[in-house]
C-alpha cells in the first residue's frame, strides 16, 4: 500500500472494519525495521529494531488508537477517555482531534514525561492529573466511563489490541519469516498480547513462531513477582504500572511461544538507552530501551542463542522525555564566539580521537 494510507485501509480485511467504519488516519504504521549493525556484532545475533517511535505521535499507541477512535466514531460516541502514563494520552488526544471528538486523559501527576504532556495539551485534550498512579487512574476510568457515555480507549478495549497486532504483520513481511525472538517492553501488557495475536494470525499454523520475551521494569515487575505492586517505581515512567490489565495475555504469549516475562533494572535500561543512541544512532524513550536491555540480559543468560534473529520493539521516541535525555553523562562546552577558542577546542578534540 502507499505510504500514509494508514493501517485501517492497509489491513481492513484483518481488522474489525465494516462498511460503516470511517477509515481515519494520521499515517500510522509501516514503520522501519532497522538492522542494528554494532549491537548485532557485539551480541553475536542478528538484531533488528522496530522503530515504533516513528508513528505520528511518536509511539506504537497510534496503531491501536486509530482503530479504537474509528470504532468509537462508528458507534456514535462524541468523546473518549483513557488513563495513561503519557503515550496513550498523546495518541488519544491526536486521533480525537483528527476525528473531531473530545478526549479526556487521566495521568499520574508529576510522573509523565514532558513531551507527552505537551502533546496532550497541544492536541486539545482535557488533561486531568491525579494524585495517584496509572493503576488508580485506570480504575477510575472503568468506574465512570459508562455513566458519561465515554468510549474507553485504553488497551482493555479490544480494538486497541487489533490495531497493535499489525506491527507483527509488518515484521513478518520485512523479514520474510518469523524472527526467532521478539523482545518487547511490558507495562499494562496490551502490546505483547497484541503482537502475539498478530503472529498467530499471520504466520502459517504449522510454521515457526517467535519466542516472546517481555520485559518489565524491576520496580514495577508485577508479572515477574507474581503479585500486583502497590507503588511501582522506575525511571521508565511509561511502564510504571503495578497491576497490568492484560496480565493474562502476557503470560499466555510467553507460555504459548516458549518465551518468558523477565525484569530489567533502571541501570540496565539506561545503559541500553545510551548504547542505542551512541552506538546505533537511535534515540528512544527509556521504556523502549527495556527491550534491548532485555535482549542483552537474555543473551548473557543463554536464553537467546548465538546467531538467532531477534526483533526488539522500540515503542516510543526519545524526544518524548527530554528530562531523562539531559541527565545523560554528556556536557556542553561553552566558548567565546572566536575562531581561536574554537580552533583550540577542535585541535584538542581531534587529537584525542
Ligand atoms: N513502551 C512505551 C513507550 C509505552 O508508552 C508503553 C505503555 C509500553 C512500552 C508498554 O506497553 O502497556 O502495552 O505493555 N504505555 C501506556 C500509556 C501504558 O499510557 O501510554 P503495554
Boltz pocket constraint, residues with backbone or C-beta under 6 A from the ligand:
constraints:
  - pocket:
      binder: B
      contacts: [[A, 59], [A, 61], [A, 83], [A, 84], [A, 85], [A, 86], [A, 87], [A, 88], [A, 89], [A, 155], [A, 185], [A, 186], [A, 187], [A, 188], [A, 189], [A, 190], [A, 191], [A, 192], [A, 238], [A, 239], [A, 285], [A, 287], [A, 288], [A, 315], [A, 316]]
      max_distance: 6.0
